[in-house]
Amino acid sequence: MGSGKSTVGRGLAKALKLDFIDMDDFIEERNFKSIPTIFADGGEEAFRKLEQKALIELSEFENVVIATGGGAPCFFDNIDVIKKTGKSLYLKGSPRILADRLKQSKVERPLIKGKSFEELVEFIDETLNKREQWYTQADVILDFDHDLSTAEVSKALKL
Protein backbone atom coordinates (compact mmCIF):
# COMPACT_ATOMS: atom_id res chain seq x y z
CA MET A 1 0.00 0.00 0.00
CA GLY A 2 1.22 3.42 -0.92
CA SER A 3 4.25 2.31 -2.91
CA GLY A 4 2.87 3.77 -6.13
CA LYS A 5 2.06 0.50 -7.90
CA SER A 6 -0.85 1.99 -9.83
CA THR A 7 0.90 5.24 -10.70
CA VAL A 8 4.11 3.50 -11.75
CA GLY A 9 2.16 0.81 -13.60
CA ARG A 10 0.17 3.38 -15.59
CA GLY A 11 3.32 5.26 -16.55
CA LEU A 12 5.14 2.10 -17.53
CA ALA A 13 2.22 0.83 -19.60
CA LYS A 14 1.99 4.16 -21.42
CA ALA A 15 5.73 4.23 -22.14
CA LEU A 16 5.65 0.65 -23.44
CA LYS A 17 2.38 1.19 -25.33
CA LEU A 18 0.68 -1.57 -23.37
CA ASP A 19 -2.65 -1.74 -21.57
CA PHE A 20 -2.75 -1.13 -17.82
CA ILE A 21 -4.91 -3.00 -15.33
CA ASP A 22 -5.20 -2.18 -11.65
CA MET A 23 -6.20 -5.47 -10.08
CA ASP A 24 -8.28 -3.84 -7.33
CA ASP A 25 -10.29 -1.93 -9.96
CA PHE A 26 -10.67 -5.18 -11.91
CA ILE A 27 -12.01 -6.94 -8.80
CA GLU A 28 -14.48 -4.12 -8.12
CA GLU A 29 -15.76 -4.16 -11.70
CA ARG A 30 -16.11 -7.94 -11.80
CA ASN A 31 -17.95 -8.10 -8.49
CA PHE A 32 -19.97 -4.87 -8.73
CA LYS A 33 -18.70 -3.90 -5.24
CA SER A 34 -16.01 -1.66 -3.87
CA ILE A 35 -13.08 -3.23 -2.02
CA PRO A 36 -14.27 -1.71 1.29
CA THR A 37 -17.73 -3.25 0.69
CA ILE A 38 -16.20 -6.64 -0.10
CA PHE A 39 -14.24 -6.46 3.18
CA ALA A 40 -17.34 -5.33 5.10
CA ASP A 41 -19.49 -8.11 3.64
CA GLY A 42 -17.09 -11.04 3.82
CA GLY A 43 -13.90 -9.95 5.52
CA GLU A 44 -10.36 -10.31 4.28
CA GLU A 45 -10.78 -14.02 3.48
CA ALA A 46 -13.56 -13.32 0.98
CA PHE A 47 -11.49 -10.55 -0.61
CA ARG A 48 -8.40 -12.77 -0.92
CA LYS A 49 -10.42 -15.45 -2.72
CA LEU A 50 -11.73 -12.89 -5.21
CA GLU A 51 -8.21 -11.55 -5.58
CA GLN A 52 -6.88 -15.03 -6.39
CA LYS A 53 -9.61 -15.57 -8.95
CA ALA A 54 -8.82 -12.21 -10.58
CA LEU A 55 -5.10 -12.95 -10.66
CA ILE A 56 -5.66 -16.28 -12.39
CA GLU A 57 -7.89 -14.59 -14.96
CA LEU A 58 -5.45 -11.73 -15.50
CA SER A 59 -2.54 -14.13 -15.90
CA GLU A 60 -4.07 -15.12 -19.24
CA PHE A 61 -3.88 -11.56 -20.57
CA GLU A 62 -1.08 -10.49 -22.90
CA ASN A 63 0.62 -7.16 -23.48
CA VAL A 64 -0.47 -5.65 -20.17
CA VAL A 65 1.06 -4.10 -17.10
CA ILE A 66 -0.81 -5.21 -13.98
CA ALA A 67 -0.66 -3.54 -10.57
CA THR A 68 -1.62 -6.12 -7.97
CA GLY A 69 -2.74 -5.28 -4.50
CA GLY A 70 0.02 -5.36 -1.87
CA GLY A 71 -1.17 -8.62 -0.35
CA ALA A 72 -1.78 -10.46 -3.62
CA PRO A 73 1.58 -12.28 -3.79
CA CYS A 74 1.25 -13.50 -0.20
CA PHE A 75 -1.82 -15.71 -0.38
CA PHE A 76 -2.53 -19.10 -1.90
CA ASP A 77 -0.09 -19.83 -4.75
CA ASN A 78 -0.37 -16.30 -6.12
CA ILE A 79 3.38 -15.64 -6.13
CA ASP A 80 3.84 -18.71 -8.34
CA VAL A 81 1.19 -17.46 -10.77
CA ILE A 82 2.86 -14.05 -10.89
CA LYS A 83 6.32 -15.49 -11.48
CA LYS A 84 5.14 -17.88 -14.22
CA THR A 85 3.24 -15.29 -16.22
CA GLY A 86 5.31 -12.12 -16.27
CA LYS A 87 8.11 -10.03 -14.92
CA SER A 88 7.49 -8.90 -11.36
CA LEU A 89 8.61 -5.72 -9.63
CA TYR A 90 8.64 -4.98 -5.91
CA LEU A 91 8.53 -1.25 -5.17
CA LYS A 92 10.22 -1.15 -1.78
CA GLY A 93 9.75 1.92 0.41
CA SER A 94 10.39 2.45 4.11
CA PRO A 95 7.43 2.25 6.52
CA ARG A 96 7.63 6.03 7.17
CA ILE A 97 7.62 6.92 3.46
CA LEU A 98 4.68 4.57 2.85
CA ALA A 99 2.80 5.96 5.87
CA ASP A 100 3.33 9.53 4.63
CA ARG A 101 1.90 8.59 1.24
CA LEU A 102 -1.05 6.71 2.73
CA LYS A 103 -1.97 9.57 5.06
CA GLN A 104 -2.12 11.88 2.03
CA SER A 105 -4.13 9.42 -0.06
CA LYS A 106 -7.85 9.91 -0.64
CA VAL A 107 -8.38 6.18 -1.24
CA GLU A 108 -10.19 4.30 1.53
CA ARG A 109 -8.13 1.30 2.64
CA PRO A 110 -9.94 -1.09 5.00
CA LEU A 111 -6.79 -2.53 6.58
CA ILE A 112 -5.55 0.86 7.84
CA LYS A 113 -8.77 2.72 8.56
CA GLY A 114 -8.65 4.78 11.78
CA LYS A 115 -4.93 4.33 12.51
CA SER A 116 -2.82 7.23 13.77
CA PHE A 117 0.43 7.99 11.90
CA GLU A 118 2.58 6.08 14.41
CA GLU A 119 0.13 3.14 14.44
CA LEU A 120 0.27 3.18 10.65
CA VAL A 121 4.08 3.11 10.60
CA GLU A 122 4.04 0.18 13.04
CA PHE A 123 1.36 -1.65 11.03
CA ILE A 124 3.31 -1.17 7.78
CA ASP A 125 6.55 -2.34 9.38
CA GLU A 126 4.88 -5.48 10.75
CA THR A 127 3.11 -6.14 7.44
CA LEU A 128 6.28 -5.72 5.39
CA ASN A 129 8.15 -8.08 7.71
CA LYS A 130 5.43 -10.73 7.32
CA ARG A 131 5.30 -10.31 3.52
CA GLU A 132 9.03 -9.99 2.84
CA GLN A 133 9.42 -13.69 1.99
CA TRP A 134 7.03 -13.24 -0.94
CA TYR A 135 8.04 -9.74 -1.97
CA THR A 136 11.70 -10.67 -2.28
CA GLN A 137 10.81 -13.30 -4.87
CA ALA A 138 10.14 -10.49 -7.35
CA ASP A 139 12.29 -10.44 -10.46
CA VAL A 140 13.32 -6.86 -9.68
CA ILE A 141 13.38 -5.03 -6.34
CA LEU A 142 13.42 -1.25 -6.63
CA ASP A 143 14.13 0.67 -3.41
CA PHE A 144 12.76 4.19 -3.42
CA ASP A 145 12.72 7.25 -1.23
CA HIS A 146 11.04 9.53 -3.78
CA ASP A 147 8.45 9.39 -6.54
CA LEU A 148 9.78 7.08 -9.23
CA SER A 149 9.98 8.12 -12.84
CA THR A 150 9.00 5.82 -15.68
CA ALA A 151 12.63 5.97 -16.83
CA GLU A 152 13.88 4.72 -13.46
CA VAL A 153 11.42 1.83 -13.48
CA SER A 154 12.17 0.93 -17.11
CA LYS A 155 15.91 0.95 -16.33
CA ALA A 156 15.41 -1.31 -13.28
CA LEU A 157 13.35 -3.72 -15.39
CA LYS A 158 15.97 -3.52 -18.17
CA LEU A 159 13.38 -2.52 -20.75
Phi and psi restraints in degrees (value plus and minus 20) as a CYANA .aco file:
   2 GLY   PHI      63.9   103.9
   2 GLY   PSI     -17.8    22.2
   3 SER   PHI     -99.2   -59.2
   3 SER   PSI     -35.1     4.9
   4 GLY   PHI      77.3   117.3
   4 GLY   PSI       1.7    41.7
   5 LYS   PHI     -75.2   -35.2
   5 LYS   PSI     -66.2   -26.2
   6 SER   PHI     -89.3   -49.3
   6 SER   PSI     -64.1   -24.1
   7 THR   PHI     -84.1   -44.1
   7 THR   PSI     -68.6   -28.6
   8 VAL   PHI     -83.6   -43.6
   8 VAL   PSI     -63.2   -23.2
   9 GLY   PHI     -80.3   -40.3
   9 GLY   PSI     -64.3   -24.3
  10 ARG   PHI     -80.7   -40.7
  10 ARG   PSI     -66.1   -26.1
  11 GLY   PHI     -83.8   -43.8
  11 GLY   PSI     -61.9   -21.9
  12 LEU   PHI     -85.6   -45.6
  12 LEU   PSI     -64.6   -24.6
  13 ALA   PHI     -80.2   -40.2
  13 ALA   PSI     -63.6   -23.6
  14 LYS   PHI     -82.9   -42.9
  14 LYS   PSI     -65.2   -25.2
  15 ALA   PHI     -83.7   -43.7
  15 ALA   PSI     -54.4   -14.4
  16 LEU   PHI    -112.5   -72.5
  16 LEU   PSI     -20.4    19.6
  17 LYS   PHI      37.6    77.6
  17 LYS   PSI      26.5    66.5
  18 LEU   PHI    -138.2   -98.2
  18 LEU   PSI     146.0   186.0
  19 ASP   PHI     -98.4   -58.4
  19 ASP   PSI     135.8   175.8
  20 PHE   PHI    -140.5  -100.5
  20 PHE   PSI     116.6   156.6
  21 ILE   PHI    -151.9  -111.9
  21 ILE   PSI     104.1   144.1
  22 ASP   PHI    -111.3   -71.3
  22 ASP   PSI      98.5   138.5
  23 MET   PHI     -81.9   -41.9
  23 MET   PSI     -55.5   -15.5
  24 ASP   PHI     -83.6   -43.6
  24 ASP   PSI     -62.4   -22.4
  25 ASP   PHI     -81.9   -41.9
  25 ASP   PSI     -61.5   -21.5
  26 PHE   PHI     -79.7   -39.7
  26 PHE   PSI     -64.6   -24.6
  27 ILE   PHI     -83.2   -43.2
  27 ILE   PSI     -64.3   -24.3
  28 GLU   PHI     -82.0   -42.0
  28 GLU   PSI     -63.8   -23.8
  29 GLU   PHI     -85.3   -45.3
  29 GLU   PSI     -62.6   -22.6
  30 ARG   PHI     -88.1   -48.1
  30 ARG   PSI     -49.7    -9.7
  31 ASN   PHI    -128.0   -88.0
  31 ASN   PSI     -19.5    20.5
  32 PHE   PHI      33.9    73.9
  32 PHE   PSI      14.7    54.7
  33 LYS   PHI    -166.3  -126.3
  33 LYS   PSI     129.3   169.3
  34 SER   PHI     -95.8   -55.8
  34 SER   PSI     139.5   179.5
  35 ILE   PHI     -78.7   -38.7
  35 ILE   PSI     -66.2   -26.2
  36 PRO   PHI     -77.6   -37.6
  36 PRO   PSI     -56.5   -16.5
  37 THR   PHI     -88.6   -48.6
  37 THR   PSI     -60.6   -20.6
  38 ILE   PHI     -79.5   -39.5
  38 ILE   PSI     -64.7   -24.7
  39 PHE   PHI     -82.9   -42.9
  39 PHE   PSI     -63.8   -23.8
  40 ALA   PHI     -84.3   -44.3
  40 ALA   PSI     -59.0   -19.0
  41 ASP   PHI     -96.7   -56.7
  41 ASP   PSI     -60.1   -20.1
  42 GLY   PHI    -150.9  -110.9
  42 GLY   PSI     -21.1    18.9
  43 GLY   PHI      58.9    98.9
  43 GLY   PSI    -198.4  -158.4
  44 GLU   PHI     -83.2   -43.2
  44 GLU   PSI     -56.4   -16.4
  45 GLU   PHI     -79.6   -39.6
  45 GLU   PSI     -64.7   -24.7
  46 ALA   PHI     -83.3   -43.3
  46 ALA   PSI     -62.4   -22.4
  47 PHE   PHI     -82.2   -42.2
  47 PHE   PSI     -64.6   -24.6
  48 ARG   PHI     -83.4   -43.4
  48 ARG   PSI     -53.7   -13.7
  49 LYS   PHI     -87.5   -47.5
  49 LYS   PSI     -62.2   -22.2
  50 LEU   PHI     -86.0   -46.0
  50 LEU   PSI     -56.6   -16.6
  51 GLU   PHI     -83.8   -43.8
  51 GLU   PSI     -63.5   -23.5
  52 GLN   PHI     -82.1   -42.1
  52 GLN   PSI     -65.1   -25.1
  53 LYS   PHI     -79.3   -39.3
  53 LYS   PSI     -63.9   -23.9
  54 ALA   PHI     -84.3   -44.3
  54 ALA   PSI     -62.3   -22.3
  55 LEU   PHI     -82.4   -42.4
  55 LEU   PSI     -62.6   -22.6
  56 ILE   PHI     -82.3   -42.3
  56 ILE   PSI     -63.8   -23.8
  57 GLU   PHI     -83.8   -43.8
  57 GLU   PSI     -65.6   -25.6
  58 LEU   PHI     -87.4   -47.4
  58 LEU   PSI     -45.5    -5.5
  59 SER   PHI     -86.1   -46.1
  59 SER   PSI     -35.1     4.9
  60 GLU   PHI    -106.4   -66.4
  60 GLU   PSI     -32.8     7.2
  61 PHE   PHI     -93.8   -53.8
  61 PHE   PSI     133.3   173.3
  62 GLU   PHI    -142.5  -102.5
  62 GLU   PSI     135.5   175.5
  63 ASN   PHI      36.7    76.7
  63 ASN   PSI      26.8    66.8
  64 VAL   PHI    -154.2  -114.2
  64 VAL   PSI     134.6   174.6
  65 VAL   PHI    -129.4   -89.4
  65 VAL   PSI     108.0   148.0
  66 ILE   PHI    -138.8   -98.8
  66 ILE   PSI     108.5   148.5
  67 ALA   PHI    -119.4   -79.4
  67 ALA   PSI      92.3   132.3
  68 THR   PHI    -103.8   -63.8
  68 THR   PSI     145.5   185.5
  69 GLY   PHI     -91.2   -51.2
  69 GLY   PSI     139.4   179.4
  70 GLY   PHI     -80.6   -40.6
  70 GLY   PSI     -50.7   -10.7
  71 GLY   PHI    -109.2   -69.2
  71 GLY   PSI     -31.2     8.8
  72 ALA   PHI     -71.7   -31.7
  72 ALA   PSI     -65.2   -25.2
  73 PRO   PHI     -88.1   -48.1
  73 PRO   PSI     -35.7     4.3
  74 CYS   PHI    -114.6   -74.6
  74 CYS   PSI     -18.9    21.1
  75 PHE   PHI    -143.7  -103.7
  75 PHE   PSI     130.3   170.3
  76 PHE   PHI      32.9    72.9
  76 PHE   PSI    -158.1  -118.1
  77 ASP   PHI    -126.4   -86.4
  77 ASP   PSI       8.1    48.1
  78 ASN   PHI     -78.3   -38.3
  78 ASN   PSI     -58.7   -18.7
  79 ILE   PHI     -83.3   -43.3
  79 ILE   PSI     -54.5   -14.5
  80 ASP   PHI     -87.0   -47.0
  80 ASP   PSI     -61.1   -21.1
  81 VAL   PHI     -81.9   -41.9
  81 VAL   PSI     -65.8   -25.8
  82 ILE   PHI     -80.2   -40.2
  82 ILE   PSI     -67.9   -27.9
  83 LYS   PHI     -88.0   -48.0
  83 LYS   PSI     -51.1   -11.1
  84 LYS   PHI     -95.9   -55.9
  84 LYS   PSI     -45.7    -5.7
  85 THR   PHI    -131.5   -91.5
  85 THR   PSI     -19.8    20.2
  86 GLY   PHI    -196.5  -156.5
  86 GLY   PSI    -195.8  -155.8
  87 LYS   PHI    -113.9   -73.9
  87 LYS   PSI     109.8   149.8
  88 SER   PHI    -128.3   -88.3
  88 SER   PSI     128.1   168.1
  89 LEU   PHI    -152.1  -112.1
  89 LEU   PSI     109.3   149.3
  90 TYR   PHI    -125.6   -85.6
  90 TYR   PSI      95.7   135.7
  91 LEU   PHI    -108.8   -68.8
  91 LEU   PSI      86.1   126.1
  92 LYS   PHI    -124.3   -84.3
  92 LYS   PSI      91.0   131.0
  93 GLY   PHI    -139.0   -99.0
  93 GLY   PSI     139.2   179.2
  94 SER   PHI     -91.9   -51.9
  94 SER   PSI     136.1   176.1
  95 PRO   PHI     -74.9   -34.9
  95 PRO   PSI     -57.9   -17.9
  96 ARG   PHI     -88.2   -48.2
  96 ARG   PSI     -62.2   -22.2
  97 ILE   PHI     -82.6   -42.6
  97 ILE   PSI     -65.3   -25.3
  98 LEU   PHI     -84.3   -44.3
  98 LEU   PSI     -60.8   -20.8
  99 ALA   PHI     -83.9   -43.9
  99 ALA   PSI     -62.3   -22.3
 100 ASP   PHI     -76.5   -36.5
 100 ASP   PSI     -67.5   -27.5
 101 ARG   PHI     -83.8   -43.8
 101 ARG   PSI     -62.8   -22.8
 102 LEU   PHI     -87.5   -47.5
 102 LEU   PSI     -56.8   -16.8
 103 LYS   PHI     -85.7   -45.7
 103 LYS   PSI     -48.9    -8.9
 104 GLN   PHI    -105.9   -65.9
 104 GLN   PSI     -34.8     5.2
 105 SER   PHI     -92.0   -52.0
 105 SER   PSI     128.0   168.0
 106 LYS   PHI    -116.7   -76.7
 106 LYS   PSI     -23.8    16.2
 107 VAL   PHI     -99.7   -59.7
 107 VAL   PSI     111.6   151.6
 108 GLU   PHI     -98.2   -58.2
 108 GLU   PSI     106.5   146.5
 109 ARG   PHI    -143.3  -103.3
 109 ARG   PSI      89.1   129.1
 110 PRO   PHI     -76.1   -36.1
 110 PRO   PSI     -54.5   -14.5
 111 LEU   PHI     -92.5   -52.5
 111 LEU   PSI     -36.1     3.9
 112 ILE   PHI    -141.0  -101.0
 112 ILE   PSI     -15.8    24.2
 113 LYS   PHI     -76.4   -36.4
 113 LYS   PSI     110.6   150.6
 114 GLY   PHI      62.4   102.4
 114 GLY   PSI     -16.7    23.3
 115 LYS   PHI    -104.4   -64.4
 115 LYS   PSI     120.6   160.6
 116 SER   PHI     -92.2   -52.2
 116 SER   PSI     150.9   190.9
 117 PHE   PHI     -78.9   -38.9
 117 PHE   PSI     -67.8   -27.8
 118 GLU   PHI     -86.4   -46.4
 118 GLU   PSI     -58.2   -18.2
 119 GLU   PHI     -83.2   -43.2
 119 GLU   PSI     -57.7   -17.7
 120 LEU   PHI     -85.8   -45.8
 120 LEU   PSI     -65.1   -25.1
 121 VAL   PHI     -78.7   -38.7
 121 VAL   PSI     -65.4   -25.4
 122 GLU   PHI     -83.7   -43.7
 122 GLU   PSI     -64.1   -24.1
 123 PHE   PHI     -80.6   -40.6
 123 PHE   PSI     -65.1   -25.1
 124 ILE   PHI     -83.8   -43.8
 124 ILE   PSI     -64.1   -24.1
 125 ASP   PHI     -79.7   -39.7
 125 ASP   PSI     -66.8   -26.8
 126 GLU   PHI     -83.3   -43.3
 126 GLU   PSI     -63.1   -23.1
 127 THR   PHI     -85.1   -45.1
 127 THR   PSI     -64.8   -24.8
 128 LEU   PHI     -81.8   -41.8
 128 LEU   PSI     -61.0   -21.0
 129 ASN   PHI     -81.8   -41.8
 129 ASN   PSI     -60.7   -20.7
 130 LYS   PHI     -87.9   -47.9
 130 LYS   PSI     -55.5   -15.5
 131 ARG   PHI    -112.3   -72.3
 131 ARG   PSI     -29.5    10.5
 132 GLU   PHI     -73.8   -33.8
 132 GLU   PSI     -58.7   -18.7
 133 GLN   PHI     -81.4   -41.4
 133 GLN   PSI     -47.0    -7.0
 134 TRP   PHI    -109.7   -69.7
 134 TRP   PSI     -64.1   -24.1
 135 TYR   PHI     -79.5   -39.5
 135 TYR   PSI     -58.5   -18.5
 136 THR   PHI     -94.8   -54.8
 136 THR   PSI     -21.7    18.3
 137 GLN   PHI    -104.5   -64.5
 137 GLN   PSI     -23.4    16.6
 138 ALA   PHI     -80.6   -40.6
 138 ALA   PSI     130.2   170.2
 139 ASP   PHI     -83.7   -43.7
 139 ASP   PSI     -55.6   -15.6
 140 VAL   PHI    -155.3  -115.3
 140 VAL   PSI     114.1   154.1
 141 ILE   PHI    -134.4   -94.4
 141 ILE   PSI     103.9   143.9
 142 LEU   PHI    -139.9   -99.9
 142 LEU   PSI      83.9   123.9
 143 ASP   PHI     -92.7   -52.7
 143 ASP   PSI     120.9   160.9
 144 PHE   PHI    -162.3  -122.3
 144 PHE   PSI     130.3   170.3
 145 ASP   PHI    -153.0  -113.0
 145 ASP   PSI      -2.5    37.5
 146 HIS   PHI    -176.4  -136.4
 146 HIS   PSI     153.6   193.6
 147 ASP   PHI     -88.3   -48.3
 147 ASP   PSI     111.1   151.1
 148 LEU   PHI    -105.4   -65.4
 148 LEU   PSI     119.8   159.8
 149 SER   PHI    -108.4   -68.4
 149 SER   PSI     138.4   178.4
 150 THR   PHI     -79.2   -39.2
 150 THR   PSI     -57.7   -17.7
 151 ALA   PHI     -82.3   -42.3
 151 ALA   PSI     -61.7   -21.7
 152 GLU   PHI     -83.3   -43.3
 152 GLU   PSI     -62.6   -22.6
 153 VAL   PHI     -87.3   -47.3
 153 VAL   PSI     -65.3   -25.3
 154 SER   PHI     -79.4   -39.4
 154 SER   PSI     -62.1   -22.1
 155 LYS   PHI     -83.6   -43.6
 155 LYS   PSI     -64.0   -24.0
 156 ALA   PHI     -82.9   -42.9
 156 ALA   PSI     -55.8   -15.8
 157 LEU   PHI    -103.3   -63.3
 157 LEU   PSI     -24.7    15.3
 158 LYS   PHI      38.8    78.8
 158 LYS   PSI      27.7    67.7
